[in-house]
Amino acid sequence: MRPTPTLSAPDQRRSRVHQAVRELMAEQGFRISMDAVAARAGCSKQTLYAHFGSKQELLRSVIAEHQELATAQLSPTSDAPREALLAFAEEHLRHLCDPSVVAASQLLAAEAHQFPQEARDLYREACDTLVQRLAAWLQHAMDQEWLRHDDPHYAAELLLSMIVGMDFERQRFGVPHRASRQARQRWSIFAVDTFLRAFASSPDDEPASPDQPPGRRIRSLRPLPTSSRKRNGASP
């Protein structure tokens, strides 16, 4: 087994600060302050400003950490698109199963009308950026003929919806969800394989016409192959 690498002192501090932010977002929502983060992380407020500059940049750093983990397998040089998408799906679902993420989502949604600009900024940094990163990878996959040519942004939004399904809503409303890694893995396989069948490349795909802008190569949908496997209808 490969030993876990030892984090440097700056990385350990960043980890403590990020964890403090996640906990406080679940407790205080948009009202989180640098004073509270410093107290929870065990450092001074001056240290926070020295390393992050502002509260907005600190929140961006926390969000970017998840995005880097989730999209780490989505390398343009990957020659195994299914495995890359499965790794992305499982990491994204693991993140959404974090109790602090669920609690923060509930609180932030309730406070969004009181902090409209902060809510829009958070959505742009978290959701829009993730869609953009996934769309860029899907565009590359289409260019490599791994997937049929279509709108990569629509495809990214569709894939994210398929990966998450209703499970995040189950957690938000406190009903049974896919809490185990095995359950999340099983759903990830189902969602990714369904997506890949829907966007499978075909020899009769026509190249995009010169006047079509990149990323908007819409093609008519083909019927999906039906599965002979019967399902019992159980959700999680």
WOMO-V637116 format. One line per field, one symbol per residue. ss: DSSP state (h for helix, s for strand, l for the rest). psi: psi as a letter, one per 30 degrees, with the letter a starting at -180 (. if undefined). burial: # if it has 9 or more other ideal C-beta (glycine too) atoms within 8 Angstrom, else .. A space follows every 10 residues. Layout:
ss->???
psi->???
burial->???
This chain:
ss->llllllllhh hhhhhhhhhh hhhhhhhhhh hllhhhhhhh hlllhhhhhh hhllhhhhhh hhhhhhhhhh hlllllllll hhhhhhhhhh hhhhhhllhh hhhhhhhhhh hllllhhhhh hhhhhhhhhh hhhhhhhhhh hhhlllslll lhhhhhhhhh hhhhllhhhh hhllllllll hhhhhhhhhh hhhhhhhhls llllllllll llllllllll llllllllll llllll
psi->kkkkkkklee eeeeeeeeee eeeeefefbf gkleeeeeee fhlleeeeee ffeleeeeee eeeeeeeeee gefikffkgi eeeeeeeeee eeeeeffkee eeeeeeeeef feffieeeee eeeeedeeee eeeeeeeeee eeeggellka jfeeeeeeee eeeebgeeee eeghlkaifl eeeeeeeeee eeeeeeeegk kkfgkklklf gklkghiklk kkkkkkkfkk lffkd.
burial->.......... .######### ######.### .#.#.###.# #.#...###. ##..#.#### ###.###.## ####...#.. ########## ########.# ########.. ##..#...#. ######.### ########## ##....#### ###.###### .###..##.# ##....##.. ..###.###. #######.#. ....#..... ....#.#.#. .......... .....#
